Amino acid sequence: MLKSELIEKLETENPHLSPIEVERVVEVFFESITQTLEKGARVELRGFGTFAPRYRKARAGRNPRTGEIVPVPEKYVPFFRAGKEIREKIDSTLK
């Protein structure tokens, strides 16, 4: 699902909200998650999952085109762990 599809679905399910209001709600939601991760904290959405920053050590990578070894600096990356309910739902639906 794309962000635009999410906005469209929310507009359909909430006709009392204007399209601009729905788009703003989605923007605020994603921005809040991003700001929390920037602070190094985790975001837990019960029944859905948890977002947390995860540390990656510096390492030697390889350019796939040339094979040249390239240093990859240490960094933090966003990590998502799905909650039990959503994992079970997906598993039962896709079997």
Kinemage of the C-alpha trace (Angstrom):
@kinemage 1
@onewidth
@group {chain A} dominant
@subgroup {mainchain}
@vectorlist {calphas} color= white
{ca met a 1} P 0.000 0.000 0.000
{ca leu a 2} L 1.264 3.422 -0.904
{ca lys a 3} L 0.915 6.498 1.286
{ca ser a 4} L -1.535 7.965 -1.241
{ca glu a 5} L -3.627 4.772 -1.082
{ca leu a 6} L -3.716 5.010 2.711
{ca ile a 7} L -4.909 8.619 2.509
{ca glu a 8} L -7.546 7.653 -0.045
{ca lys a 9} L -8.813 4.789 2.147
{ca leu a 10} L -9.007 7.032 5.215
{ca glu a 11} L -10.912 9.663 3.190
{ca thr a 12} L -13.417 6.996 2.101
{ca glu a 13} L -13.909 5.661 5.626
{ca asn a 14} L -14.143 9.142 7.191
{ca pro a 15} L -16.364 11.277 4.936
{ca his a 16} L -16.738 13.887 7.697
{ca leu a 17} L -13.041 14.807 7.250
{ca ser a 18} L -11.783 16.821 4.310
{ca pro a 19} L -9.020 15.356 2.128
{ca ile a 20} L -6.630 18.003 3.451
{ca glu a 21} L -7.399 17.040 7.061
{ca val a 22} L -6.865 13.341 6.326
{ca glu a 23} L -3.539 14.054 4.629
{ca arg a 24} L -2.451 16.195 7.585
{ca val a 25} L -3.349 13.420 10.064
{ca val a 26} L -1.232 10.921 8.121
{ca glu a 27} L 1.671 13.408 7.916
{ca val a 28} L 1.527 14.099 11.670
{ca phe a 29} L 1.403 10.364 12.422
{ca phe a 30} L 4.503 9.564 10.355
{ca glu a 31} L 6.353 12.669 11.544
{ca ser a 32} L 5.692 11.726 15.181
{ca ile a 33} L 7.153 8.255 14.625
{ca thr a 34} L 10.186 9.754 12.870
{ca gln a 35} L 10.838 12.322 15.608
{ca thr a 36} L 10.598 9.682 18.320
{ca leu a 37} L 13.099 7.443 16.490
{ca glu a 38} L 15.438 10.448 16.022
{ca lys a 39} L 15.516 10.799 19.812
{ca gly a 40} L 16.625 7.174 20.122
{ca ala a 41} L 13.329 6.013 21.627
{ca arg a 42} L 11.053 3.240 20.398
{ca val a 43} L 7.474 3.485 19.193
{ca glu a 44} L 5.071 0.720 20.175
{ca leu a 45} L 1.723 0.384 18.427
{ca arg a 46} L -0.156 -2.336 20.307
{ca gly a 47} L -1.494 -5.032 18.028
{ca phe a 48} L 0.646 -3.799 15.132
{ca gly a 49} L 4.316 -3.708 16.064
{ca thr a 50} L 7.297 -1.786 17.348
{ca phe a 51} L 9.649 0.639 15.620
{ca ala a 52} L 13.088 1.172 17.172
{ca pro a 53} L 16.451 2.561 16.095
{ca arg a 54} L 19.040 -0.171 15.702
{ca tyr a 55} L 22.820 0.388 15.725
{ca arg a 56} L 24.912 -1.000 12.858
{ca lys a 57} L 28.684 -1.217 13.300
{ca ala a 58} L 31.062 0.095 10.666
{ca arg a 59} L 32.013 -2.572 8.160
{ca ala a 60} L 33.624 -3.188 4.814
{ca gly a 61} L 31.072 -3.411 2.012
{ca arg a 62} L 31.533 -4.252 -1.629
{ca asn a 63} L 30.471 -2.278 -4.697
{ca pro a 64} L 28.412 -4.853 -6.643
{ca arg a 65} L 29.260 -3.292 -9.984
{ca thr a 66} L 33.048 -3.114 -9.618
{ca gly a 67} L 33.748 -5.497 -6.729
{ca glu a 68} L 35.713 -2.723 -5.015
{ca ile a 69} L 35.747 -2.799 -1.205
{ca val a 70} L 34.011 0.273 0.211
{ca pro a 71} L 33.949 1.335 3.871
{ca val a 72} L 30.410 1.582 5.288
{ca pro a 73} L 30.304 3.882 8.328
{ca glu a 74} L 28.541 3.067 11.575
{ca lys a 75} L 24.929 4.195 11.660
{ca tyr a 76} L 21.510 3.805 13.179
{ca val a 77} L 18.732 2.373 11.048
{ca pro a 78} L 15.009 2.094 11.732
{ca phe a 79} L 13.919 -1.423 12.637
{ca phe a 80} L 10.352 -2.761 12.695
{ca arg a 81} L 9.203 -5.829 14.572
{ca ala a 82} L 5.662 -6.967 13.829
{ca gly a 83} L 3.371 -7.661 16.776
{ca lys a 84} L 2.000 -11.110 17.534
{ca glu a 85} L -1.528 -10.288 16.346
{ca ile a 86} L -0.449 -9.031 12.934
{ca arg a 87} L 1.980 -11.949 12.453
{ca glu a 88} L -0.788 -14.448 13.214
{ca lys a 89} L -3.249 -12.657 10.920
{ca ile a 90} L -0.808 -12.641 8.011
{ca asp a 91} L 0.158 -16.261 8.583
{ca ser a 92} L -3.450 -17.477 8.651
{ca thr a 93} L -4.446 -15.392 5.606
{ca leu a 94} L -1.549 -16.364 3.341
{ca lys a 95} L -1.670 -20.136 3.996
